[in-house]
Amino acid sequence: MGNVQDAYLTKAKTREELADYLHCDVRTIDREVQRGKLKPFYVGRAVRFTPEAISDYLNSGGELVHA
């Protein structure tokens, strides 16, 4: 990863923050979670993504399927 990605991926992200970072819709993030390709964690009912989960997704060749 480059320095910009490293700097950005220092804390957990919300669905909206991750969608903005990946230049996609929040519904796309939800689909990737449903497919088991992106691993969230929950704070109450709120969904978050750790920097490690985001990196794993990107490093595994995570390709977004835009609807």
C-alpha positions as CSV (number, residue, x, y, z in Angstrom):
1,M,0.0,0.0,0.0
2,G,1.0,3.6,-0.6
3,N,1.4,6.3,2.0
4,V,-2.0,7.8,1.2
5,Q,-3.8,4.5,1.7
6,D,-1.7,3.9,4.9
7,A,-2.7,7.3,6.3
8,Y,-6.4,6.8,5.4
9,L,-6.6,3.3,6.8
10,T,-5.7,4.1,10.4
11,K,-9.2,3.8,12.0
12,A,-12.4,1.9,11.5
13,K,-14.7,3.2,8.7
14,T,-18.4,3.5,8.4
15,R,-20.3,2.1,5.4
16,E,-20.5,5.7,4.0
17,E,-16.8,6.5,4.6
18,L,-15.8,3.2,2.9
19,A,-18.2,3.8,0.0
20,D,-16.7,7.2,-0.5
21,Y,-13.1,5.8,-0.3
22,L,-13.9,3.1,-2.9
23,H,-15.9,5.4,-5.1
24,C,-19.1,3.3,-5.0
25,D,-22.6,3.3,-3.5
26,V,-23.3,2.2,0.1
27,R,-25.5,-0.5,-1.4
28,T,-22.4,-1.9,-3.1
29,I,-20.7,-2.2,0.2
30,D,-23.8,-3.9,1.6
31,R,-23.7,-6.5,-1.3
32,E,-20.0,-7.2,-0.7
33,V,-20.8,-7.9,3.0
34,Q,-23.7,-10.2,2.0
35,R,-21.4,-12.1,-0.4
36,G,-18.9,-12.6,2.5
37,K,-16.2,-10.7,0.6
38,L,-16.0,-7.8,3.1
39,K,-16.0,-8.4,6.8
40,P,-17.7,-5.9,9.1
41,F,-17.9,-5.6,12.9
42,Y,-20.7,-4.0,14.8
43,V,-20.9,-1.3,17.4
44,G,-24.5,-1.8,18.5
45,R,-26.4,-1.7,15.3
46,A,-23.8,0.4,13.5
47,V,-21.6,-1.3,10.9
48,R,-17.8,-0.6,10.9
49,F,-14.9,-1.9,8.9
50,T,-11.4,-2.3,10.4
51,P,-8.4,-1.2,8.4
52,E,-7.3,-4.8,8.3
53,A,-10.6,-5.9,6.8
54,I,-10.4,-3.2,4.1
55,S,-6.8,-4.1,3.3
56,D,-7.7,-7.9,3.1
57,Y,-10.6,-7.1,0.8
58,L,-8.4,-4.9,-1.5
59,N,-5.4,-7.3,-1.4
60,S,-7.6,-10.3,-2.2
61,G,-8.6,-8.7,-5.5
62,G,-11.8,-7.3,-4.2
63,E,-13.6,-6.0,-7.3
64,L,-16.7,-4.0,-6.8
65,V,-19.7,-5.1,-8.8
66,H,-21.6,-1.8,-9.5
67,A,-25.3,-2.3,-10.1
